[in-house]
Amino acid sequence: MFQFLYLIATLQFSLFNLFSTTSESEFNKGYDKLRYEVELYAHKGLESKVDSLIARASTKEQKAKSLLLMSMVKGFENESSQSLFYALESQKVALQTNNYELQIICSRFVSTKFIAIDMLEEASKHIKIAEIALSKLPKSPNEKQERAFIIDEKAYFEMQSKNYKEVKRLLTENITLIASLENRSQRRLLNSTYQMLGISLLELGEYIEAEHYFFKSIRYSMEDTADGKLNVYAGDGLVYAYYGLANVELQRKNYSLAYSYLTKGNNYLKEFPNEEYSIFINRTFSKYFKALHQYKEALAHDELATHAEAVKRKDSMQVYNELLKIYAAKDLDQRKKNTYLAILAMIAVLSVIFLIFKVRMTKQREKKLIAELLNNVNNNLAFQQLREIVPEPDIVKEKSGISIPKETEERILVSLIELEKEDFYLQGDITLMALANLLNTNSKYLSYVINRNTSKDFNNYINELRIRYIIKKFQTDPEYLTFKLAYIAEKAGFSSHSKFTSYFKSITGVSPTNFISQLKKEKFT
């Protein structure tokens, strides 16, 4: 979504020529060529050319346009702090002119950059600057267009704030305004609107409407070509729309169609790679695998999404620090520089405080979860928590097609409970077939009994018993708190330390390391 919104600023550059004079024709030729290359995502090697364009700028308007172009190039090259710096410089120059459209464009672009690094308060300030400039424009088609872009930017701000009802309100009203525009920006702005509406409606549980706007976005993206080829903005739009549709179909439990959309989204993602989508993509895949009861794959994607969130937070802090260094190295007005640096520092401090608060809340949640687990630790036998078996026919026949006499099921169930008391599940090489032989039955009957009475397959049944065993050991045998995880995993019957850690967190919601650490604090404080 972030790269797609770069387009909103890019589109406006073509309007600048309306204010150009004949003496600016040479600058505009060079500028238009570079702008076209940026739009085609051909940004490699453009930095030196844009530097030359900045040097040739003879007016403040030209300089602002060139600086904004450099910000885009830096953004595509993932130099976030440099990109933000050039955007701010562009806005600073634009505010020294009487070109209010230019001020709006630069201010919106700066706002988008701040939203991308989760500095929402700062982004809000620049949206307000854009609105002030808008109030100075006379009523005209251009004023109407700028108003539509500002509403779109406000919706993007609200979406990042997870205020999806407000996003819906803003964009629903904005569609009518956009429809009245009669230029190239109309379709691309509508595409951006459809994407955000689709995501917001998805979050609000309005799946039919969400699907409607995702399909509209796909159609508009496919029509948005340059020389017969999809550009980066259309590619980003297709990725986002197909992953959105996959989420809709997951809600409908239409898993085959959801997988089809995931595949299409992946294909476009390979063609138009974008790290910004990592969180959304992995959360979608996790939902898909959970729906199919493939919890190992689901957990892997959840961990990737969590890692991406951590990286994003870290990158945001890095942008703050790098931006401070950039401004410190420039010969800027000391008073203005200090004021702005103080704002950034304050935001950085608040961000750190927020992260500390979030970590503490997580620890409190884990502490509460551990306490609940320990309170229930005596229920070590899986079948002690089963539903009561209601009277049934002498022979039970389920949808699976398996027919099993009631007496046989009860015999297997009783035998399993006795074996659990003997901790049979600690055998690392235990298999469904071996356990069936031990119980004098067949693997189909045993698998049926386990699944019917625990709602788990054989592997998850065994692994949950092992985890419960280890939790009880932590509580009753303090020496276990001193053992290495690899040894504990072996004692529990797991083939590796990594499998033990994965299942422990999946079942308890807490990593074994944090679990042990919390127990140690309680025992020694």
C-alpha positions, 0 to 999 in steps of 0.5 A, spaced: 500 500 500 505 504 501 509 504 494 502 504 491 501 511 494 507 514 491 503 514 485 498 519 488 504 524 488 507 522 482 501 523 478 501 530 480 507 532 477 504 532 470 500 538 473 506 542 474 507 544 467 501 548 467 505 553 471 511 553 467 514 558 463 517 558 456 524 559 460 523 552 463 522 548 457 529 545 458 528 543 465 521 540 464 524 536 458 529 533 463 524 532 469 519 529 465 524 524 462 526 522 469 519 522 472 517 517 467 523 512 468 521 513 476 514 511 474 516 505 470 520 503 476 527 504 472 530 507 478 537 504 478 542 509 476 537 515 477 540 518 483 546 522 479 541 524 474 536 527 479 542 530 482 544 534 476 536 536 475 537 539 482 543 543 480 539 545 474 533 548 478 533 555 477 526 557 481 524 554 488 518 550 484 523 547 480 527 545 486 521 542 490 519 538 484 526 535 483 527 534 491 521 530 491 523 526 485 529 524 489 525 522 495 521 517 490 528 514 488 531 514 495 524 510 497 524 505 491 532 504 493 529 503 501 533 508 503 528 511 508 531 516 512 534 519 506 527 519 502 524 522 508 529 528 508 528 529 501 521 529 502 521 534 508 526 539 504 521 539 498 516 541 502 520 546 506 522 549 499 514 549 496 512 552 502 516 558 500 512 559 494 505 561 492 504 555 488 499 552 493 498 545 489 505 544 490 505 545 497 499 540 498 503 535 494 509 535 498 505 535 504 501 529 502 507 526 500 511 527 507 505 525 511 505 518 507 512 517 509 511 518 516 505 514 516 509 508 513 514 509 519 508 509 524 509 516 526 502 518 526 502 524 530 507 527 525 503 525 519 497 528 522 501 535 522 502 535 515 495 533 512 493 539 516 498 543 512 496 540 506 489 542 508 491 549 509 494 550 502 487 547 499 483 552 503 487 558 499 486 555 492 480 557 488 474 553 486 476 549 480 477 542 477 484 542 480 482 544 487 477 538 486 482 534 485 487 536 490 481 535 495 480 528 493 487 526 494 487 529 501 481 525 503 485 519 500 491 521 504 486 522 511 483 515 509 490 512 509 492 515 516 485 512 519 487 505 516 494 505 519 490 507 526 485 501 525 479 506 525 476 502 519 469 505 520 472 512 519 476 509 513 469 507 510 466 513 511 471 518 508 472 513 502 465 512 500 464 519 500 470 520 496 468 516 490 463 521 488 468 526 488 473 522 484 468 520 479 467 527 477 474 528 475 476 528 468 483 526 467 488 520 468 489 521 475 481 519 476 482 511 475 489 511 479 486 514 485 480 510 484 484 504 484 487 506 491 481 508 494 478 501 492 484 497 495 483 501 502 476 500 502 476 493 500 481 492 506 477 496 511 471 492 509 474 486 510 476 488 517 469 490 519 466 483 516 463 486 510 465 481 506 461 481 500 462 489 499 470 488 500 470 482 495 466 487 490 472 493 491 478 488 490 475 486 484 474 493 481 482 494 484 484 488 479 480 491 473 483 498 474 490 495 475 490 490 469 488 496 465 494 501 468 499 499 463 505 503 460 507 501 453 503 495 454 506 493 461 504 493 468 508 498 472 510 497 479 503 501 482 499 496 478 503 490 480 502 492 487 495 493 487 494 486 484 498 483 490 494 487 495 487 485 491 488 478 491 491 477 498 484 481 500 480 476 496 484 470 499 482 473 506 475 473 504 474 466 501 478 464 508 472 467 511 467 463 507 471 457 508 472 456 501 479 454 501 481 452 494 479 458 491 483 462 497 489 458 495 488 460 488 488 467 490 494 466 494 497 463 488 496 469 484 498 474 489 504 470 490 506 470 482 505 478 482 509 479 488 515 475 485 514 480 479 513 486 484 517 484 490 515 489 496 517 487 503 512 492 506 507 486 505 510 481 509 506 482 515 499 482 511 502 476 507 504 471 512 498 473 517 494 471 511 498 464 510 497 463 517 489 463 517 489 459 511 494 453 514 490 454 521 483 453 517 486 446 514 489 444 521 496 445 519 498 448 525 506 447 524 506 451 517 501 456 520 506 457 526 511 458 521 508 464 518 505 467 524 513 467 527 515 470 520 509 476 521 511 477 528 519 478 526 517 482 520 513 487 525 519 487 530 523 489 524 519 494 522 519 497 529 526 497 529 527 500 522 522 506 524 527 507 530 533 507 525 530 512 520 529 517 526 536 516 528 539 517 521 534 523 520 537 526 526 544 525 523 542 527 517 540 534 519 546 534 524 550 534 518 547 540 514 548 547 515 541 549 517 538 554 521 540 552 528 533 554 532 529 551 526 533 545 526 533 544 534 526 544 534 525 539 529 530 534 532 526 535 539 520 533 536 523 527 533 527 525 539 520 526 543 517 521 538 523 516 539 522 517 546 515 516 546 516 510 541 521 507 546 516 508 552 510 504 548 515 499 546 517 498 554 509 498 556 508 493 550 513 488 553 511 489 560 504 487 558 506 481 554 510 479 560 504 480 564 499 476 559 505 470 559 505 470 567 497 470 567 497 464 562 503 460 566 499 461 572 493 458 569 497 452 566 500 451 573 493 451 576 491 445 571 497 441 571 494 436 575 489 434 569 495 431 566 491 426 562 488 428 556 482 424 557 480 427 563 478 433 560 474 429 554 466 431 553 462 426 557 460 420 552 453 420 551 449 414 550 449 411 543 448 405 538 452 399 540 455 400 533 458 407 532 458 410 525 461 416 523 462 421 517 469 418 516 466 411 514 469 407 520 464 403 524 466 401 531 462 397 536 461 401 543 464 396 547 471 396 543 471 404 543 470 404 551 476 398 551 481 402 547 479 409 551 480 405 558 486 402 556 489 409 553 488 412 560 491 407 563 497 407 559 497 415 560 498 414 567 505 410 565 507 416 561 508 411 555 508 418 550 515 419 553 518 414 548 521 418 542 519 412 537 512 411 539 508 411 533 500 410 531 501 403 529 506 401 535 501 403 540 495 400 536 499 393 537 500 395 544 492 396 545 490 389 541 487 393 536 488 396 529 491 403 527 484 406 524 480 404 530 485 407 535 486 414 530 478 414 530 478 414 538 483 419 539 480 424 534 473 423 536 475 424 544 480 429 543 479 433 537 486 431 535 490 427 531 495 422 533 501 426 533 498 432 536 495 428 542 502 425 543 505 432 543 500 435 548 501 429 553 509 431 553 508 438 554 503 437 560 508 432 563 514 437 562 510 443 565 508 438 571 515 437 572 517 444 572 512 445 578 514 438 582 521 438 580 525 444 581 531 441 578 528 441 571 528 449 571 536 448 571 536 443 565 538 445 558 532 445 553 535 440 549 536 435 555 528 437 557 526 436 549 529 429 549 526 427 556 519 429 553 520 424 547 522 430 542 527 428 537 530 435 537 530 442 541 527 446 535 520 441 535 520 441 543 520 449 543 515 450 537 510 445 540 511 448 547 509 455 544 504 452 540 500 449 545 501 454 551 502 460 548 509 462 551 516 460 549 519 454 554 525 460 555 520 465 558 516 459 562 522 457 565 524 464 567 517 466 570 517 460 574 524 461 577 522 468 579 516 466 583 520 461 586 526 465 588 523 472 590 
